[in-house]
Amino acid sequence: MRYRRMPIEIESPEQLGYSSIRNNLSESSYTDALFQDIEIPASLLKGLVLCYGSHMGHEGLRDLIVKGSPVLDRHDVLLTIGAAAALFIIATSLLEPGDELVVVHPNYATNLETPRAIGAAIRHIDLHFEKGFALDLQAVKEAVTVRTKYISVTYPHNPTGVCLRPEDMQQLAAIAQEHHIPLLVDETYRDMTFGPLPPVAPEYGDHVISVSSLSKTYGLPGLRMGWIICRDRRWMETFLAAKEQIHICGSPLDEEVAYHYMLQKEKHYQGIVRAIRGKFDVVKAWMQQQDDLEWVEPDGGCVCFPRIKEPEAVDVDAFYKLLLEKYGTYVGPGHWFDMPKHYMRIGFGWPAVESLREGLEGITASLRGSRRPERG
Ligand SMILES: Cc1ncc(COP(=O)(O)O)c(C=O)c1O
């Protein structure tokens, strides 16, 4: 493995120091929850035995993760340390140096970086702004070769927030099936889809593997609770072997807290969805007033990925500097996603509405303040 730190982690708000940012528009999750928001009888935690837990993970929690699915059960669920560890386990289980992988680009950095660190040959499927960041299924078909080990997509997409229609996901699953390879769907943002929730990805077939977590929709990234859902027993056995070699099992304390959250999930969920939609409306109204920015409107998640219309007219580095230093506002610059810096990811789910408004106004002012002088 050739490990290299990723810009999205080096420059993350927690590394910069939360206290140095007034308006944090760089997060891709809903507002962080407080421990006190999760009702757990104190006696239950006090009596918790801090033993090694089940290697697959807390059974009740795994039941709740697939509750309501017509085909999935707890045996299809492996708990991991966040979706990040799930992606690492899958990549290191399925890829050897020199293997090929078809992966959507741009993407959440780990989906690209772990295959790169393994030494896999990556075939990018580029999403283009001009095409509404739509997935070109024909391009996916043409990218798959006999050396392709899996196809990797992220929907709702990070950083753009675009979604894939169920019929397109079906077609993607069919392409993977034709080649007898897995389709990995990172659906960490699924519960924030604006329209009706799509099926959980493995419902499209036994070869479809899903990754998700409690981090994003539920504002619980500090719990580090993620999972893999996979109906293929052989792959699952390999994923379990990888997990056991990395950390044996999860923390019984984290799993118990996550279990109780999931028992009460419905109590939180509708409020979260309403709050995200309200914040999205703020961003949409603001975007309509922006002459210097253009975007593809997201249809899920809590991030969007606008770009500066005329990047040559703006000193882009000065823009980010001004935005943070004068307006206390932090966004995710394009290079976090292997994209040019005049793209920026704006996370609207995390900040309080007033802070979101102030941050957006800061972006407008910083764009104005970093324009290059007109020539001539
Ligand atoms: C698409 C996607 N997958 C996975 C992760 C990792 O999330 P976590 O490990 O907190 O569950 C992220 C975090 O930003 C993400 O955006």
The ligand as a Tripos MOL2 file, in Angstrom:
@<TRIPOS>MOLECULE
LIG
   16    16     1     0     0
SMALL
NO_CHARGES

@<TRIPOS>ATOM
      1 C1        -19.5140    9.3820   -0.1270 C.3       1 LIG1
      2 C2        -18.8960    9.1720    1.2100 C.ar      1 LIG1
      3 N1        -18.6210    7.9240    1.6060 N.ar      1 LIG1
      4 C3        -18.0620    7.6790    2.7940 C.ar      1 LIG1
      5 C4        -17.7250    8.7000    3.6630 C.ar      1 LIG1
      6 C5        -17.1120    8.3720    4.9940 C.3       1 LIG1
      7 O1        -18.0400    8.6450    6.0060 O.3       1 LIG1
      8 P1        -17.9650    7.9860    7.4490 P.3       1 LIG1
      9 O2        -16.7340    7.1860    7.5470 O.co2     1 LIG1
     10 O3        -18.0120    9.1130    8.4180 O.co2     1 LIG1
     11 O4        -19.1940    7.1350    7.5520 O.co2     1 LIG1
     12 C6        -17.9610   10.0180    3.2780 C.ar      1 LIG1
     13 C7        -17.5670   11.1470    4.1440 C.2       1 LIG1
     14 O5        -17.5210   12.2820    3.7540 O.2       1 LIG1
     15 C8        -18.5690   10.2530    2.0310 C.ar      1 LIG1
     16 O6        -18.8400   11.4880    1.6130 O.3       1 LIG1
@<TRIPOS>BOND
     1     1     2 1
     2     2     3 ar
     3     2    15 ar
     4     3     4 ar
     5     4     5 ar
     6     5     6 1
     7     5    12 ar
     8     6     7 1
     9     7     8 1
    10     8     9 2
    11     8    10 1
    12     8    11 1
    13    12    13 1
    14    12    15 ar
    15    13    14 2
    16    15    16 1
@<TRIPOS>SUBSTRUCTURE
     1 LIG1         1 GROUP 0 **** ****
